[in-house]
Amino acid sequence: MHRLDISLNQQARKSEINIAAGIRQNLGQLLPLKAPRRVGVISNERVFSLYGREVKRSLKSAGFTALEWLMPEGERYKSFRSLEKAVTFLSENRFERDDLVLALGGGVVGDLAGFAAAIYLRGISLVQVPTTLLSQIDSSVGGKTGINLATGKNLAGAFHQPSSIFIDTETLRSLPPRELVSGFCEMVKQALISDESLFEMTVKCLRKPDLLSPEFEALIAAQCGFKASIVANDERESTSRTDTKSRRVLNFGHTTAHALETITNYRYFRHGEAVGYGMLVAGELSRNLGLIDSGTLESLRDAVRLCGSLPRADHLDTKQITGALKHDKKSVGGQINWVLLEGIGRPRIVEGRLISAKNLRDSLRAGLRQQESYGNAEIRRTR
């Protein structure tokens, strides 16, 4: 089992990440919190039908009372209405401050369950059990929780660190191809802003991914380790920081991605697919501003191609996209801030005023153009 600790310096708090195949079957014995007797499992029907009974069985064998609430599946259900239902579930079942919420599912479940845990009784303990690749390496790590508004993604939320994250690599076997593509794109995003070593490790695994191999488990651990290092240094994403250890650099590819998700009502793209296009747009901007050369841009494109096919995006209205960009939650002083690249492992935060309207339009058109995928037909789900 891989284990990582995140030390959050300001409040001397810690969060731990545990990674192993089949770890869901031993959750009851592995929970570090001894006081709570009641666990509220928040999931969706599909995930719960696959793993919920095993998780509840493990919790009950360790003496916990486990109750579940299942939300609808899909990004559009990260809403105030769903949040109210989740908090009502906790209240009606009389959860107390020493009890905990366990999020079992992908990023949507994790974000909503985490927000519910953050605001119920002004905050109760949270455990994340992410079941998608994207949530395992990204959304479950770092304590960001939230819901979407009509004007944009994740505009309401809270920082609420999980006490523990349990990553079961066996859950990757049940993922449909698009969910794997989504996770692969997020891996590429983190690798591009990390360093050459993680980038090479990621590209090597994506050439012929074996989801249950020791190498892939080690890649997940390395991806989590990179994000944990960023979170430990900048938990609340300070707007005054522009260095490469700022949490803001994790938004590489996300400025365009969130706009794409917003204008398509969260029904067309998986989040990672949108990030895939966001990286391509950011790469074009970086090259057009003279930050990277054509060779580095091609390396970025090649890495995104390895992730698999992305849904078509060149038919989308660039005016709608630029309009949605104005509501990006990362804007500072009304100004969009872009995370671009000066090279692999060298992210740079660039003020939107330095990017001309023509450069943005050209970069959007080039980045959203359909590109041939190298595919991932050789993905191995079992050993």
C-alpha positions as CSV (number, residue, x, y, z in Angstrom):
1,M,0.0,0.0,0.0
2,H,1.2,3.5,-0.8
3,R,0.6,6.1,1.9
4,L,1.2,9.8,1.7
5,D,0.7,12.5,4.3
6,I,-0.3,16.1,3.6
7,S,0.8,18.5,6.3
8,L,-1.1,21.7,6.3
9,N,1.3,24.1,8.0
10,Q,-1.0,26.9,9.1
11,Q,-3.2,24.9,11.4
12,A,-0.8,22.0,12.0
13,R,-3.4,19.7,10.4
14,K,-2.8,16.5,8.5
15,S,-4.6,14.6,5.8
16,E,-3.5,11.1,4.7
17,I,-3.8,9.4,1.3
18,N,-3.8,5.5,1.2
19,I,-3.6,3.7,-2.2
20,A,-4.0,0.0,-2.7
21,A,-6.1,-2.5,-4.8
22,G,-9.1,-3.7,-2.8
23,I,-8.7,-1.2,0.0
24,R,-12.5,-0.5,0.1
25,Q,-13.0,-3.9,1.7
26,N,-11.1,-2.8,4.8
27,L,-12.3,0.7,5.3
28,G,-13.8,0.1,8.7
29,Q,-10.5,-1.1,10.1
30,L,-8.5,1.7,8.4
31,L,-10.5,4.8,9.4
32,P,-8.2,6.8,11.7
33,L,-11.0,8.4,13.6
34,K,-12.1,6.4,16.6
35,A,-14.8,8.7,18.1
36,P,-17.5,8.6,15.3
37,R,-20.0,5.8,15.4
38,R,-22.1,6.9,12.5
39,V,-21.0,7.2,8.9
40,G,-23.1,8.9,6.2
41,V,-22.2,7.4,2.9
42,I,-22.9,9.8,0.0
43,S,-22.8,8.2,-3.4
44,N,-24.8,7.6,-6.6
45,E,-26.8,4.6,-7.7
46,R,-24.3,3.2,-10.2
47,V,-21.3,3.4,-7.9
48,F,-23.2,2.2,-4.8
49,S,-24.5,-0.8,-6.7
50,L,-20.8,-1.7,-7.5
51,Y,-19.1,-1.0,-4.2
52,G,-21.6,0.3,-1.6
53,R,-22.5,-2.9,0.0
54,E,-18.8,-3.9,0.5
55,V,-18.1,-0.6,2.0
56,K,-21.1,-0.7,4.4
57,R,-20.2,-4.3,5.3
58,S,-16.7,-3.2,6.3
59,L,-17.9,-0.3,8.3
60,K,-20.5,-2.3,10.2
61,S,-17.9,-5.0,11.0
62,A,-15.8,-2.3,12.7
63,G,-18.8,-1.2,14.8
64,F,-20.0,1.8,12.7
65,T,-23.6,2.5,11.8
66,A,-23.6,3.2,8.1
67,L,-26.4,5.1,6.4
68,E,-26.5,6.1,2.7
69,W,-27.9,8.8,0.6
70,L,-27.7,8.5,-3.2
71,M,-27.6,11.5,-5.5
72,P,-28.4,11.6,-9.2
73,E,-25.4,11.1,-11.6
74,G,-24.0,14.0,-13.5
75,E,-22.2,17.3,-13.2
76,R,-25.5,19.2,-13.5
77,Y,-26.6,17.8,-10.1
78,K,-23.8,19.7,-8.3
79,S,-26.5,22.2,-7.3
80,F,-28.0,23.9,-4.3
81,R,-31.0,21.6,-4.6
82,S,-28.8,18.5,-4.3
83,L,-26.8,20.1,-1.5
84,E,-30.0,20.8,0.5
85,K,-31.0,17.2,0.1
86,A,-27.7,15.9,1.3
87,V,-27.7,18.2,4.4
88,T,-31.3,17.3,5.1
89,F,-30.3,13.6,5.0
90,L,-27.6,14.3,7.7
91,S,-30.0,16.3,9.8
92,E,-33.0,13.9,9.6
93,N,-30.7,11.0,10.7
94,R,-29.3,13.2,13.6
95,F,-25.7,13.1,12.7
96,E,-23.5,14.8,15.3
97,R,-20.2,16.6,15.2
98,D,-18.2,13.5,16.0
99,D,-19.8,11.6,13.1
100,L,-18.4,11.7,9.5
101,V,-19.4,11.8,5.9
102,L,-17.9,9.3,3.5
103,A,-17.9,10.3,-0.2
104,L,-18.0,7.2,-2.4
105,G,-17.8,8.1,-6.1
106,G,-16.2,10.4,-8.6
107,G,-15.6,14.1,-8.5
108,V,-19.2,15.2,-8.5
109,V,-20.0,13.0,-5.5
110,G,-16.8,14.1,-3.7
111,D,-17.4,17.8,-4.3
112,L,-21.0,17.8,-3.2
113,A,-20.5,15.4,-0.2
114,G,-17.5,17.5,0.9
115,F,-19.5,20.7,0.7
116,A,-22.3,19.1,2.7
117,A,-19.8,18.0,5.4
118,A,-18.3,21.5,5.4
119,I,-21.5,23.3,6.2
120,Y,-23.5,20.8,8.3
121,L,-23.1,21.7,12.0
122,R,-20.4,24.1,10.8
123,G,-18.2,21.2,9.7
124,I,-18.0,17.5,10.4
125,S,-15.3,15.0,9.4
126,L,-14.9,13.9,5.8
127,V,-13.4,10.8,4.2
128,Q,-13.0,10.6,0.5
129,V,-13.2,7.2,-1.4
130,P,-12.8,8.3,-5.0
131,T,-13.7,5.7,-7.7
132,T,-12.7,7.5,-10.9
133,L,-9.2,8.1,-12.1
134,L,-9.7,11.9,-12.2
135,S,-11.1,12.1,-8.7
136,Q,-8.3,9.8,-7.4
137,I,-5.4,12.0,-8.6
138,D,-7.1,15.4,-8.5
139,S,-10.5,16.4,-7.0
140,S,-10.3,14.2,-3.8
141,V,-6.9,15.7,-2.9
142,G,-6.7,19.3,-1.6
143,G,-9.9,20.0,0.3
144,K,-11.8,22.0,-2.4
145,T,-15.6,21.3,-2.3
146,G,-18.3,23.0,-4.2
147,I,-21.4,23.2,-6.4
148,N,-22.1,24.9,-9.8
149,L,-24.2,28.0,-10.5
150,A,-25.9,28.9,-13.7
151,T,-23.1,31.4,-14.4
152,G,-20.2,29.0,-13.9
153,K,-18.6,26.0,-12.4
154,N,-17.7,25.6,-8.7
155,L,-18.7,29.2,-7.9
156,A,-20.1,28.2,-4.4
157,G,-18.1,26.0,-2.1
158,A,-15.7,25.8,0.8
159,F,-12.3,24.5,1.7
160,H,-12.8,21.3,3.8
161,Q,-9.9,18.9,4.1
162,P,-10.7,15.2,4.3
163,S,-9.1,13.4,7.2
164,S,-8.3,10.5,4.9
165,I,-8.5,9.6,1.3
166,F,-8.7,5.9,0.3
167,I,-7.8,5.1,-3.3
168,D,-8.8,1.7,-4.5
169,T,-7.3,1.0,-7.9
170,E,-9.6,-1.9,-8.5
171,T,-12.5,0.6,-9.1
172,L,-10.8,1.7,-12.3
173,R,-11.8,-1.6,-14.0
174,S,-15.5,-0.5,-14.0
175,L,-14.9,2.9,-15.7
176,P,-16.2,3.5,-19.2
177,P,-13.7,4.6,-21.8
178,R,-14.6,8.3,-21.6
179,E,-14.0,8.4,-17.9
180,L,-10.6,6.9,-18.4
181,V,-9.8,9.5,-21.1
182,S,-10.9,12.2,-18.7
183,G,-8.6,10.9,-16.0
184,F,-5.7,10.5,-18.4
185,C,-6.1,14.2,-19.4
186,E,-5.9,15.3,-15.8
187,M,-2.7,13.2,-15.4
188,V,-1.2,15.0,-18.4
189,K,-2.2,18.3,-17.0
190,Q,-0.4,17.7,-13.7
191,A,2.6,16.2,-15.4
192,L,3.0,19.2,-17.7
193,I,3.2,21.6,-14.7
194,S,5.2,19.4,-12.5
195,D,8.5,18.3,-14.0
196,E,10.1,16.3,-16.8
197,S,10.3,13.2,-14.5
198,L,6.5,13.0,-13.9
199,F,5.8,13.9,-17.5
200,E,8.0,11.1,-18.8
201,M,6.5,8.7,-16.3
202,T,3.0,9.7,-17.3
203,V,3.6,9.4,-21.0
204,K,5.3,6.0,-20.6
205,C,2.3,4.6,-18.8
206,L,-0.2,6.1,-21.2
207,R,1.4,4.5,-24.2
208,K,0.2,1.1,-23.0
209,P,-1.8,1.6,-19.7
210,D,-2.3,-1.4,-17.4
211,L,-4.7,-0.1,-14.8
212,L,-3.8,-2.6,-12.1
213,S,0.0,-2.8,-12.7
214,P,2.4,-1.7,-10.0
215,E,3.7,0.9,-12.4
216,F,0.2,2.5,-12.8
217,E,-0.3,2.4,-9.0
218,A,3.0,4.1,-8.6
219,L,2.0,6.8,-11.2
220,I,-1.2,7.5,-9.2
221,A,0.9,7.9,-6.0
222,A,3.3,10.2,-7.8
223,Q,0.4,12.3,-9.2
224,C,-1.2,12.6,-5.7
225,G,2.2,13.4,-4.3
226,F,2.7,16.3,-6.7
227,K,-0.7,17.8,-5.9
228,A,-0.3,17.2,-2.2
229,S,3.0,19.2,-2.3
230,I,1.2,22.1,-3.9
231,V,-1.7,22.0,-1.5
232,A,0.6,21.9,1.5
233,N,2.3,25.1,0.5
234,D,-0.8,27.0,-0.6
235,E,-3.9,25.4,0.7
236,R,-6.2,28.4,0.1
237,E,-4.8,29.4,-3.3
238,S,-3.5,32.8,-2.4
239,T,-4.3,35.3,-5.2
240,S,-1.0,37.2,-4.5
241,R,1.2,34.2,-5.4
242,T,2.5,33.7,-8.9
243,D,5.3,31.2,-8.3
244,T,5.4,27.7,-9.6
245,K,4.4,26.3,-6.2
246,S,1.2,28.4,-6.1
247,R,-2.0,26.4,-6.1
248,R,-3.1,28.6,-9.0
249,V,-0.9,26.7,-11.4
250,L,-3.2,23.6,-10.9
251,N,-5.7,25.6,-13.1
252,F,-3.6,24.9,-16.2
253,G,-6.2,24.0,-18.9
254,H,-9.1,24.8,-16.6
255,T,-9.9,28.3,-17.7
256,T,-11.1,27.2,-21.1
257,A,-12.4,23.9,-19.7
258,H,-14.8,25.5,-17.3
259,A,-16.1,27.8,-20.1
260,L,-16.7,24.8,-22.3
261,E,-18.6,22.9,-19.6
262,T,-20.7,26.0,-18.8
263,I,-21.8,26.8,-22.4
264,T,-22.8,23.1,-22.9
265,N,-24.7,22.9,-19.6
266,Y,-22.4,20.2,-18.2
267,R,-24.0,17.6,-20.5
268,Y,-21.5,17.3,-23.4
269,F,-18.0,17.0,-21.9
270,R,-16.6,15.0,-19.2
271,H,-14.5,17.3,-17.0
272,G,-11.2,15.9,-18.1
273,E,-12.1,16.0,-21.7
274,A,-12.7,19.7,-21.4
275,V,-9.4,20.0,-19.6
276,G,-7.8,18.2,-22.6
277,Y,-9.0,21.0,-24.9
278,G,-8.1,23.6,-22.3
279,M,-4.5,22.4,-22.4
280,L,-4.4,22.5,-26.2
281,V,-5.7,26.1,-26.1
282,A,-3.2,27.1,-23.4
283,G,-0.5,25.5,-25.4
284,E,-1.4,27.6,-28.4
285,L,-1.5,30.8,-26.3
286,S,1.9,29.9,-24.9
287,R,3.4,29.4,-28.3
288,N,1.8,32.5,-29.8
289,L,3.2,34.6,-26.9
290,G,6.7,33.2,-27.5
291,L,6.8,31.3,-24.2
292,I,7.4,27.9,-25.7
293,D,8.6,26.7,-29.1
294,S,6.7,24.5,-31.6
295,G,8.5,21.4,-30.4
296,T,7.2,21.8,-26.8
297,L,3.7,22.5,-28.2
298,E,3.9,19.3,-30.2
299,S,5.0,17.3,-27.1
300,L,1.9,18.7,-25.3
301,R,-0.3,17.7,-28.3
302,D,1.2,14.2,-28.4
303,A,0.5,13.7,-24.7
304,V,-3.1,14.7,-25.1
305,R,-3.5,12.4,-28.1
306,L,-2.3,9.5,-25.9
307,C,-5.2,10.1,-23.6
308,G,-7.7,9.0,-26.3
309,S,-10.4,10.5,-28.4
310,L,-12.1,13.8,-27.3
311,P,-15.6,14.8,-28.4
312,R,-15.7,17.3,-31.2
313,A,-15.4,20.9,-30.1
314,D,-14.6,22.9,-33.2
315,H,-18.3,23.5,-33.8
316,L,-18.7,25.5,-30.6
317,D,-19.2,29.3,-30.8
318,T,-16.0,31.1,-29.8
319,K,-18.1,34.2,-28.8
320,Q,-20.0,32.1,-26.3
321,I,-16.8,30.7,-25.0
322,T,-15.1,34.1,-24.5
323,G,-18.3,35.3,-22.8
324,A,-18.2,32.4,-20.4
325,L,-14.5,33.1,-19.7
326,K,-15.5,36.4,-18.0
327,H,-17.2,34.4,-15.2
328,D,-14.1,32.3,-14.4
329,K,-13.8,32.0,-10.6
330,K,-10.1,32.5,-10.8
331,S,-10.3,36.1,-12.0
332,V,-8.6,38.7,-9.9
333,G,-9.8,42.3,-10.0
334,G,-12.1,41.5,-12.8
335,Q,-9.1,40.2,-14.8
336,I,-8.8,36.6,-16.1
337,N,-5.5,35.0,-15.2
338,W,-4.2,32.3,-17.5
339,V,-1.9,29.5,-16.5
340,L,0.4,29.0,-19.5
341,L,3.7,27.2,-20.0
342,E,7.3,28.3,-20.4
343,G,8.3,24.7,-20.8
344,I,7.5,21.3,-19.3
345,G,7.5,21.7,-15.5
346,R,7.5,25.5,-15.9
347,P,4.0,27.0,-15.5
348,R,3.5,30.7,-15.7
349,I,0.6,32.8,-14.6
350,V,-0.2,35.4,-17.3
351,E,-2.6,38.3,-16.9
352,G,-5.4,38.3,-19.4
353,R,-4.7,41.9,-20.5
354,L,-1.4,40.6,-22.1
355,I,-3.4,38.4,-24.4
356,S,-5.0,40.2,-27.4
357,A,-8.6,39.3,-28.5
358,K,-7.2,38.1,-31.8
359,N,-4.6,35.8,-30.1
360,L,-7.4,34.4,-27.9
361,R,-9.7,33.7,-30.9
362,D,-6.9,32.2,-32.9
363,S,-5.8,30.0,-30.0
364,L,-9.3,28.8,-29.3
365,R,-9.9,27.9,-32.9
366,A,-6.6,26.0,-33.2
367,G,-6.9,24.3,-29.8
368,L,-10.5,23.2,-30.3
369,R,-9.8,21.8,-33.8
370,Q,-10.4,18.0,-33.9
371,Q,-7.1,16.2,-33.7
372,E,-6.4,12.5,-34.4
373,S,-6.1,10.4,-31.3
374,Y,-3.4,7.8,-30.8
375,G,-6.2,5.9,-29.0
376,N,-6.0,3.7,-26.0
377,A,-7.3,0.4,-27.4
378,E,-4.6,-1.5,-25.5
379,I,-5.8,-0.4,-22.0
380,R,-5.6,-3.4,-19.6
381,R,-8.1,-3.5,-16.8
382,T,-7.0,-6.8,-15.3
383,R,-3.7,-8.6,-14.9
